Amino acid sequence: MKTFKNSFLIVLVVVLGMANKAMAKVTLPTFFTDNMVLQQKSSVPFFGATSAATVKVTTSWDNKSYSATAKNGKWEVSLATPKFGGPYTITINDGDNLVLKNILIGEVWLCSGQSNMEMPLEGWGKVDNYKEEIKNANYPEIRLLQAEHVDSAVPLETLQVQNGGWQVCSPAAIAGFSSTAYFFARKVYKEKHVPIGLIHSSWGGTVAEAWTSAGALNTMHDFDEVLKGMASEPNKNDLQKKFDAEIKVWNEELEKADKGGLQGNTAVFAGTDYNDASWKTMQLPNFWEFDALVGFDGIAWLRKKITLPESFAGKDAELEFYADDNDKVWVNGTYIGGTDGYTVQRHYTIPGKLLKKGSNTITIRVFDGTGGGGIYGNPGDMFIKSGSEKVSLAGDWKYAVGVDTKTLRPAPYLPQGQNRPSALYNAMIHPILKYKLAGVIWYQGESNADRAKQYQTLFPLLISDWRAKFGNKDLPFYFVQLANYMQVKDQPGSSAWAELREAQLKTLSVPNTGMAVITDIGDAKDIHPKNKQEVGERLARIALAKTYGEKIEYSGPVYASHKQINNIITLEFKDNKGLKTADGKYLKGFEIAGDDQKFYWADAKIENGKVVVSAAQVAKPVAVRYNWADNPQGNLTNASGLPASSFRTDTWKGITEGNK
């Protein structure tokens, strides 16, 4: 009996041990996977969860073992990483063995921002020469981690990632990855031959405050109301009700302001007998910012007379096009319908009784709140069809302005989804705060351009916030200045994009930052310029010089000071070695003004490493601006061949001041 009892106890212990071993399955964060890169020569936090009491971690680069006692199911050790190399393994044992393979030790860079950082080599991006770039993307020592788009009102602990974790850079893996990040890594790798890990966490169309923590934003007080609304459901509901009431009143004011186009419920401009002979003409489809209504936000009316064959008469027809943002449509004076949202393709059914053989009039009223506006897309996207017959609507359209929103008070704004303050920091940055980084590259600002003055405070705040949260007050932070975009203007004028570039330039006063200027490689008609190779390489030049100590030129001329004598102003620059024009022609892009604040194009020339400017119209100049436009055409550079940043010497009130 005693022998049976002892045997039973032995079996029970073995069975329980096997059960505990089966239950003791260690789990790791989504960013600790095969193929990952860990920061070299660092103390790297390595952690996870388990049901076991203890966990042992062994690293193959030094065969060292680390032990951790689990607390509330969580454990953490600190791994000492050597100089770059690999591949290595990490073995985690909590009763079961879990082995991470093909690990490299090298340099880890976080890549973040909005769509120009997100823009992939292929997919919707299609960078210059993308097929060859993808074909040649065989860099097994560059590794890629792609974060999913997630937003949250509160900080999250788990980063959602694609592809199950880290991927080895290959033609198959790179096509959908950030092109700017890839070209940055490729340049650094070719120069240093060090493994590079890229954590790509960005989201198109997002604002900087979404990437900043609530704690940091609370020091600004510009976002207090929305942050309060995110903190609790009652506050959120109250905020929504307030916004709904305010936007209703504002929309009523917008409608009343359209006095020419609307009289009560009557759409005057849509009438078949309305005389539009005095209206101007624009080509559609095309964003009106690129042609007829540069910088315009508001309501515009569009009219076109089309000739239909007899086969259309009396039959229902379909009208299709794309509009930005909202539209309403009339056919031969009769209201057909309306659609809100710039991403929605318009599909309208026209009752056959409205159509006739010969001349028919289509009227479209478009409201645009910000950014590109009007009817956009390809010529083949805009048509009317009946059965198998189709009549193109592309070409000349008459237009008239209904309301310019500059004449109204600013519209109420309630951030939603991913653009809520702190929402992307919470979901896409907070979960990786323990991951050791070499630095950050950042490409963002387009979505904050209308609040450029605020960005002068917000952007440095984001940088200091990330440095504090990642536990590295000297964390390198290199960013891209906005590219040239939109229509080239004949005369000097105001520009929100120039003011945003100024905010970025001022951020260089923050230690251990760097800025890639790209106002020479943008695209007037594409907010997503295709030459991402040069963008990535310019960021890489900054990193090579400032982080890795290479003797390489990384900056064009940067304005330092000025002196005015009589009718001349002399400008001095940092990084002025070999000051010249990029095209070997006369200097362009400089403008000058007197006390009246009226700017004129300046005569500019290079003398002894300085730039001397004057203008016949300005007897006593007090201010100079350079490349102060949405799409500047300046050509100042230095021995590096890199463009000079836009700047201004004055501190006069800009068009974005006070915008919150």
C-alpha positions in Angstrom: 0.0 0.0 0.0 2.8 2.4 0.9 4.6 1.6 -2.3 1.5 2.2 -4.4 1.0 5.5 -2.5 4.5 6.7 -3.2 4.3 5.7 -6.8 1.0 7.6 -7.1 2.6 10.7 -5.7 5.5 10.5 -8.1 3.2 10.1 -11.0 1.1 13.0 -9.7 4.1 15.3 -9.4 5.2 14.4 -12.9 1.8 15.0 -14.4 1.4 18.3 -12.5 4.9 19.3 -13.7 4.0 18.5 -17.3 0.7 20.5 -16.9 2.5 23.5 -15.5 5.1 23.3 -18.3 2.3 23.2 -20.8 0.6 26.2 -19.2 3.9 28.1 -18.9 3.8 29.5 -22.4 5.7 32.7 -22.6 4.2 35.5 -24.7 6.1 38.4 -26.2 5.2 41.9 -27.5 4.5 42.0 -31.2 7.8 43.7 -31.9 10.0 40.9 -30.4 10.0 38.4 -33.3 12.3 36.6 -35.6 14.3 38.9 -37.9 14.3 41.8 -35.5 17.1 44.4 -35.0 18.2 45.4 -31.5 20.1 48.6 -30.9 23.8 48.0 -30.6 26.0 48.7 -27.5 22.9 49.3 -25.4 21.1 48.0 -22.4 17.9 46.8 -24.1 14.7 46.1 -22.1 13.3 42.7 -23.1 10.0 41.6 -21.6 6.8 39.6 -21.9 4.2 37.7 -20.0 4.0 34.2 -18.6 2.1 32.0 -16.2 5.3 30.6 -14.8 7.1 32.0 -11.7 10.5 32.6 -13.4 11.8 33.1 -16.9 15.4 32.6 -18.2 16.6 34.5 -21.2 19.8 33.4 -23.0 21.5 35.5 -25.8 23.7 33.8 -28.3 26.0 36.7 -28.9 27.6 36.2 -25.5 25.9 33.0 -24.2 24.8 35.0 -21.2 21.7 34.1 -19.3 19.3 36.5 -17.5 16.7 35.4 -15.0 13.5 37.3 -14.1 10.8 36.6 -11.5 7.4 37.2 -12.9 5.2 39.7 -11.1 1.5 39.6 -11.9 2.3 37.5 -14.9 4.8 39.9 -16.4 8.6 39.8 -16.5 11.5 41.9 -17.8 15.3 41.6 -18.2 17.8 44.1 -19.6 20.0 42.6 -22.4 23.5 43.9 -22.9 24.0 44.2 -26.7 27.4 44.2 -28.4 28.7 46.1 -31.4 26.7 45.4 -34.5 26.6 41.9 -36.0 24.6 38.8 -36.3 22.6 36.8 -37.0 21.9 35.7 -33.4 19.2 33.9 -31.4 17.5 34.7 -28.1 16.1 31.7 -26.1 13.3 32.3 -23.6 12.6 29.5 -21.1 9.7 29.5 -18.7 9.3 25.8 -18.7 9.0 25.8 -22.5 11.7 27.0 -24.8 10.9 29.8 -27.3 13.7 30.7 -29.7 13.8 33.9 -31.7 16.0 33.5 -34.7 17.9 35.6 -37.3 18.3 38.6 -35.0 20.7 41.4 -35.9 22.4 43.9 -33.7 22.6 47.3 -35.3 20.8 50.7 -35.6 17.0 51.1 -35.0 15.2 54.1 -36.4 11.6 55.0 -35.8 10.0 56.5 -38.9 6.8 58.5 -38.4 4.5 61.2 -39.7 1.8 61.5 -42.3 1.2 60.3 -45.9 4.6 61.4 -47.3 6.3 59.2 -44.8 3.7 56.5 -45.3 3.9 56.6 -49.1 5.0 53.1 -50.3 7.3 52.3 -53.2 4.4 50.7 -55.1 0.7 50.6 -54.1 -0.8 54.1 -54.2 2.7 55.7 -54.1 4.5 54.5 -57.1 7.8 56.4 -56.5 10.1 57.2 -59.4 11.5 54.1 -61.0 9.5 52.0 -58.5 9.7 48.7 -60.5 13.5 48.7 -60.6 13.8 49.9 -57.0 11.6 47.0 -55.8 13.5 44.5 -58.0 16.8 45.6 -56.5 15.7 45.8 -52.9 17.7 42.8 -51.7 19.2 44.0 -48.4 19.0 41.2 -45.9 20.6 43.4 -43.2 17.8 45.9 -43.4 14.8 44.8 -41.4 11.2 46.2 -41.5 8.5 46.5 -38.9 5.2 47.9 -40.1 2.7 49.2 -37.5 -1.0 49.0 -38.2 -3.3 52.1 -38.3 -4.8 52.2 -34.8 -6.1 55.1 -32.7 -7.0 55.2 -29.1 -8.3 57.7 -26.5 -6.0 56.1 -23.9 -2.4 54.7 -24.0 -2.2 51.1 -25.2 0.4 48.5 -24.3 0.2 46.5 -27.5 1.4 47.6 -30.9 -0.6 46.1 -33.7 1.7 45.1 -36.6 1.5 43.7 -40.0 3.1 40.5 -41.4 3.5 38.9 -37.9 6.4 41.1 -37.0 9.8 42.0 -38.5 10.5 41.2 -42.2 13.8 40.9 -44.0 14.1 43.6 -46.7 13.4 42.0 -50.1 11.5 42.8 -53.2 8.4 41.0 -51.8 8.6 42.8 -48.4 9.5 46.3 -49.6 6.8 47.2 -52.1 4.2 48.3 -49.5 6.7 49.8 -47.1 7.6 53.5 -46.5 9.8 54.6 -49.4 11.3 57.5 -47.5 12.3 55.2 -44.7 13.7 52.6 -47.0 15.8 55.0 -49.0 17.1 56.5 -45.8 18.1 53.1 -44.5 19.7 52.1 -47.8 21.9 55.1 -47.9 23.1 54.7 -44.2 23.6 51.0 -44.8 25.7 51.5 -47.9 27.9 54.0 -46.1 28.2 52.3 -42.7 27.5 48.6 -43.4 25.6 48.3 -40.2 22.3 46.4 -39.9 19.4 48.8 -39.9 16.0 48.2 -38.3 13.1 50.4 -39.4 10.0 50.7 -37.2 7.4 52.4 -39.5 4.5 54.0 -37.6 2.8 56.7 -39.6 -0.7 57.6 -40.9 -1.6 59.8 -43.9 -3.5 63.0 -43.3 -2.8 63.2 -39.6 -1.9 66.2 -37.4 1.0 66.5 -35.1 -1.1 66.8 -31.9 -2.4 63.3 -32.6 1.2 62.0 -32.2 1.8 63.9 -29.0 0.9 62.7 -25.5 -2.0 64.2 -23.6 0.3 65.1 -20.8 2.5 67.2 -23.0 -0.5 68.8 -24.8 -1.9 69.8 -21.5 1.0 72.2 -21.1 -0.2 74.1 -24.3 -3.9 74.4 -23.4 -4.9 74.6 -27.1 -6.5 71.1 -26.9 -7.9 71.0 -23.4 -11.5 70.8 -24.4 -11.0 67.9 -26.8 -8.7 66.0 -24.4 -11.4 66.4 -21.7 -13.9 65.0 -24.1 -11.7 62.0 -24.7 -11.3 61.3 -21.0 -14.9 60.3 -20.4 -18.1 59.4 -22.3 -20.2 62.2 -20.7 -17.6 64.8 -21.6 -17.4 63.3 -25.1 -21.2 63.5 -25.6 -21.3 67.1 -24.3 -18.5 68.1 -26.7 -20.3 66.4 -29.6 -23.6 68.2 -28.8 -21.8 71.5 -28.6 -20.1 70.9 -31.9 -23.3 69.8 -33.6 -25.1 73.0 -32.5 -22.2 75.2 -33.6 -21.7 73.6 -37.0 -25.4 73.9 -37.7 -25.3 77.6 -37.1 -22.1 78.0 -39.2 -23.6 76.0 -42.1 -26.7 78.3 -42.0 -24.4 81.3 -42.2 -22.5 79.7 -45.1 -25.8 79.2 -47.0 -27.0 82.8 -46.3 -23.7 84.1 -47.6 -24.2 82.5 -51.0 -26.4 85.4 -52.0 -25.8 85.3 -55.7 -26.3 81.6 -56.2 -29.2 81.1 -53.8 -32.3 83.1 -53.2 -34.3 81.3 -50.5 -34.7 77.8 -51.7 -34.1 78.8 -55.3 -30.8 77.9 -57.0 -30.5 80.9 -59.2 -27.2 79.8 -60.8 -28.8 76.5 -61.8 -31.6 78.0 -63.8 -31.7 77.0 -67.5 -32.3 80.6 -68.5 -29.5 82.0 -66.3 -27.0 84.0 -68.3 -23.5 82.8 -67.4 -21.7 84.8 -70.1 -19.7 86.8 -67.6 -18.4 83.7 -65.8 -14.8 82.6 -66.2 -13.8 79.2 -67.4 -11.8 76.3 -65.8 -10.7 72.9 -67.1 -12.3 69.9 -65.4 -11.5 67.5 -63.8 -8.8 69.4 -62.0 -8.5 70.7 -58.4 -9.3 74.4 -58.7 -6.2 75.3 -56.6 -4.1 74.3 -59.6 -5.8 76.6 -62.0 -8.6 79.0 -61.6 -9.1 79.4 -57.8 -5.6 79.3 -56.2 -5.8 79.1 -52.4 -9.6 79.2 -52.4 -11.8 77.5 -49.9 -15.6 77.9 -50.0 -18.5 77.5 -52.4 -18.0 77.6 -56.2 -20.7 77.0 -58.8 -19.8 75.1 -62.0 -22.0 75.0 -65.2 -21.6 73.2 -68.5 -23.9 72.9 -71.5 -23.7 69.5 -73.1 -25.2 68.2 -76.3 -26.9 64.8 -76.0 -27.9 62.5 -78.9 -31.6 61.6 -79.4 -31.0 58.2 -77.8 -30.7 60.0 -74.3 -34.0 61.8 -74.6 -36.6 60.4 -72.2 -34.3 57.8 -70.7 -32.8 57.6 -67.3 -29.1 58.3 -67.3 -26.2 58.1 -64.8 -23.9 61.0 -63.9 -20.5 60.2 -62.4 -17.6 62.3 -61.1 -15.4 62.9 -58.0 -15.8 66.0 -55.9 -13.9 67.6 -53.0 -15.5 68.1 -50.4 -19.3 68.3 -50.8 -21.5 68.8 -53.8 -25.1 69.4 -55.0 -26.2 68.8 -58.6 -28.9 70.2 -60.9 -29.8 69.1 -64.4 -31.7 71.5 -66.6 -32.6 73.5 -63.4 -33.9 70.5 -61.4 -32.2 69.4 -58.3 -30.8 65.8 -58.6 -29.0 65.2 -55.3 -26.0 65.9 -53.2 -23.1 64.0 -51.6 -20.7 64.8 -48.7 -17.1 63.6 -48.5 -14.2 64.0 -50.8 -13.4 60.2 -51.0 -16.8 59.3 -52.4 -17.3 58.8 -56.1 -20.5 60.5 -57.1 -23.3 58.4 -58.8 -26.5 60.3 -59.6 -29.5 58.9 -61.5 -31.1 61.5 -63.8 -34.7 60.9 -64.6 -35.3 60.5 -68.3 -38.0 63.2 -68.3 -35.3 65.8 -67.6 -33.2 65.1 -70.6 -33.7 66.1 -74.1 -32.0 65.9 -77.5 -29.5 68.6 -78.0 -28.5 71.2 -75.4 -28.7 70.3 -71.7 -27.3 72.2 -68.7 -25.5 70.6 -65.8 -24.8 72.7 -62.7 -22.7 71.5 -59.8 -22.3 73.5 -56.5 -19.1 72.4 -54.7 -18.1 73.3 -51.1 -14.5 72.9 -50.1 -13.4 73.4 -46.5 -9.7 73.1 -46.8 -7.0 71.8 -49.1 -7.7 70.7 -52.7 -11.2 71.6 -53.9 -13.5 71.1 -56.9 -14.0 68.2 -59.4 -10.9 66.0 -59.5 -9.8 62.7 -61.1 -9.0 61.6 -64.6 -11.0 62.8 -67.7 -12.5 59.3 -68.0 -14.0 59.6 -64.5 -16.4 62.4 -65.4 -19.3 61.5 -67.7 -23.0 61.0 -68.3 -24.2 57.7 -69.7 -27.4 56.0 -70.8 -27.2 52.3 -71.4 -24.0 51.6 -73.3 -23.7 55.2 -74.5 -21.4 57.6 -72.7 -20.8 61.4 -73.1 -17.7 62.8 -71.5 -18.1 65.9 -69.2 -14.3 66.7 -69.2 -13.2 70.0 -70.6 -14.3 73.6 -70.2 -16.7 74.5 -67.4 -18.0 78.0 -66.5 -17.5 78.9 -62.8 -18.4 81.6 -60.3 -17.6 82.0 -56.6 -20.5 81.7 -54.3 -18.8 82.2 -51.0 -15.2 82.6 -50.0 -14.8 81.3 -46.4 -12.3 84.0 -45.7 -15.3 86.3 -45.4 -16.8 84.1 -42.7 -15.7 83.4 -39.2 -13.6 80.1 -38.9 -15.7 77.0 -39.0 -16.1 75.0 -35.7 -13.8 72.0 -35.6 -14.1 68.7 -33.7 -11.2 66.3 -34.2 -12.4 62.8 -35.0 -10.8 59.3 -35.0 -7.0 59.3 -35.7 -6.8 63.1 -35.6 -7.9 63.5 -32.0 -5.1 64.9 -29.9 -2.9 62.1 -28.5 -4.9 59.4 -30.3 -1.9 58.1 -32.4 0.6 58.6 -29.7 -1.5 56.4 -27.5 -1.9 53.5 -30.0 1.2 53.7 -32.3 4.0 55.2 -30.2 3.3 54.5 -26.5 3.5 50.7 -27.0 7.1 50.9 -28.2 8.5 53.3 -25.7 10.8 50.7 -24.2 12.3 49.8 -27.6 15.8 51.3 -27.8 16.3 53.6 -30.7 19.2 55.2 -32.6 16.9 58.0 -33.6 13.7 59.3 -35.3 13.0 60.4 -38.8 9.8 62.4 -39.3 7.9 63.7 -42.4 4.7 65.6 -41.4 3.3 69.1 -41.5 0.9 69.4 -44.4 -2.1 68.8 -42.2 -1.0 71.5 -39.7 -0.2 74.2 -42.4 -3.3 76.2 -41.6 -2.1 76.4 -38.0 1.6 77.0 -38.8 2.1 79.6 -36.0 0.8 77.1 -33.4 3.2 74.5 -34.9 6.1 76.6 -33.7 5.2 75.5 -30.2 3.6 72.1 -31.0 6.4 70.5 -33.0 9.2 71.2 -30.5 6.8 70.0 -27.8 6.3 66.7 -29.7 10.1 66.2 -29.9 10.7 66.9 -26.3 7.8 64.7 -25.4 9.1 61.7 -27.3 12.6 62.2 -25.9 11.2 62.2 -22.4 9.0 59.1 -23.0 11.8 57.1 -24.7 14.1 58.0 -21.9 16.7 59.7 -24.1 17.0 63.5 -23.9 19.5 63.5 -26.8 17.5 61.2 -29.1 18.3 62.3 -32.7 15.3 63.7 -34.4 15.6 64.5 -38.1 12.7 65.8 -40.2 11.7 66.8 -43.7 10.6 70.4 -44.5 7.5 70.7 -46.6 8.1 70.3 -50.4 7.1 72.9 -53.0 3.5 72.4 -54.0 0.5 74.1 -55.7 0.5 76.7 -58.3 3.6 79.0 -58.8 2.6 82.6 -58.1 3.8 85.5 -60.2 4.0 88.0 -57.4 5.1 87.8 -53.7 2.3 87.0 -51.3 1.3 85.2 -48.1 1.5 81.4 -47.7 0.5 79.1 -45.0 2.9 76.5 -46.3 5.8 79.0 -46.1 4.8 79.7 -42.5 4.8 76.0 -41.7 8.3 75.7 -43.2 9.3 78.6 -41.0 8.1 76.7 -38.0 10.1 73.7 -39.1 13.2 75.9 -39.6 12.8 77.4 -36.1 12.7 73.9 -34.7 16.4 73.5 -35.6 17.1 75.5 -32.5 16.2 72.3 -30.6 19.5 70.4 -30.0 20.2 67.3 -31.9 17.7 67.9 -34.7 18.2 68.2 -38.5 16.1 69.2 -41.4 16.0 68.0 -45.0 15.0 70.8 -47.3 13.2 69.6 -50.4 11.7 72.7 -52.0 13.5 71.8 -55.2 12.0 68.3 -55.8 8.3 68.8 -55.1 5.4 68.7 -57.6 3.0 71.5 -58.2 0.1 69.1 -58.8 0.9 66.3 -56.4 1.1 66.7 -52.6 3.0 63.3 -52.7 6.1 64.0 -54.9 7.6 60.8 -56.4 11.3 61.5 -55.8 11.4 59.8 -52.4 14.9 58.6 -53.2 16.3 62.0 -52.7 14.2 62.7 -49.6 15.5 59.6 -47.9 19.1 60.2 -48.9 19.0 63.8 -47.6 17.7 62.5 -44.2 20.5 59.9 -44.3 23.1 62.6 -45.0 22.0 64.4 -41.8 22.2 61.1 -39.8 25.6 60.2 -41.3 27.0 63.6 -40.3 25.4 64.2 -37.0 24.8 60.7 -35.6 27.6 58.7 -37.2 30.3 61.3 -37.4 30.9 61.1 -41.2 32.5 64.1 -42.9 29.6 64.7 -45.3 27.8 67.8 -46.4 24.2 67.7 -45.2 22.8 71.2 -45.3 22.2 74.0 -47.8 22.6 77.6 -46.7 20.7 78.6 -43.6 19.8 82.3 -42.9 21.8 83.8 -40.0 21.6 87.6 -40.0 21.1 90.7 -42.1 22.3 94.3 -42.3 20.6 97.2 -44.0 22.5 100.1 -45.4 20.6 102.7 -47.6 18.6 100.7 -50.2 20.5 97.5 -49.8 20.2 94.6 -47.4 23.1 92.1 -47.0 22.2 88.6 -45.8 24.6 86.2 -44.1 24.2 82.5 -43.9 25.5 79.5 -42.0 26.8 76.7 -44.2 27.8 79.4 -46.8 30.8 77.5 -48.2 30.6 77.7 -52.0 27.5 79.9 -52.1 26.0 79.7 -55.6 22.9 79.2 -57.7 21.7 75.6 -58.3 21.3 76.2 -62.1 24.2 78.6 -62.7 21.7 81.4 -63.5 20.7 84.6 -61.7 19.4 84.4 -58.1 15.7 83.9 -57.8 13.2 83.7 -54.9 14.2 86.9 -52.9 11.6 89.6 -52.2 12.0 92.8 -50.3 9.8 95.3 -48.5 9.8 98.7 -46.7 7.8 99.7 -43.7 4.6 99.5 -45.7 5.0 95.7 -45.7 4.5 95.5 -49.5 6.9 93.0 -51.0 8.5 93.2 -54.4 10.8 90.8 -56.2 14.4 91.7 -55.4 17.5 91.9 -57.4 19.9 89.5 -55.7 23.5 88.6 -56.1 26.2 86.7 -54.3 29.2 88.7 -53.0 31.9 87.3 -50.8 29.8 84.5 -49.4 26.8 86.8 -48.7 23.7 87.7 -50.6 23.0 91.3 -51.4 19.4 92.3 -52.3 17.7 95.5 -53.4 14.6 96.6 -55.4 14.0 99.7 -57.4 10.5 100.1 -55.8 11.9 100.1 -52.2 14.0 103.1 -51.3 14.5 102.0 -47.7 14.1 98.2 -47.3 13.5 96.7 -43.8 12.6 93.1 -44.6 13.7 90.3 -46.9 11.9 87.0 -47.6 13.2 84.0 -49.5 11.2 81.2 -51.1 8.1 82.6 -49.2 5.4 80.7 -51.2 3.5 77.5 -51.5 5.6 76.5 -54.6 8.8 78.6 -54.4 11.3 78.8 -57.2 14.4 80.0 -55.4 17.7 78.5 -56.5 20.2 79.4 -53.7 22.6 76.6 -52.7 26.1 76.0 -51.6 29.0 73.6 -52.3 26.7 70.7 -51.1 24.2 71.3 -53.9 21.4 71.2 -51.3 18.8 74.0 -51.4 18.6 76.8 -48.9 15.7 76.8 -46.5 13.0 79.4 -47.0 13.1 82.2 -44.4 12.1 85.8 -43.6 13.8 88.5 -41.6 10.6 90.2 -40.5 8.3 89.2 -37.7 5.1 90.6 -39.1 1.8 88.9 -38.4 1.3 85.9 -40.6 -2.0 84.5 -42.0 -2.0 81.5 -39.6 -1.5 83.5 -36.4 -4.2 82.8 -33.9 -5.5 79.7 -35.7 -6.1 76.9 -33.2 
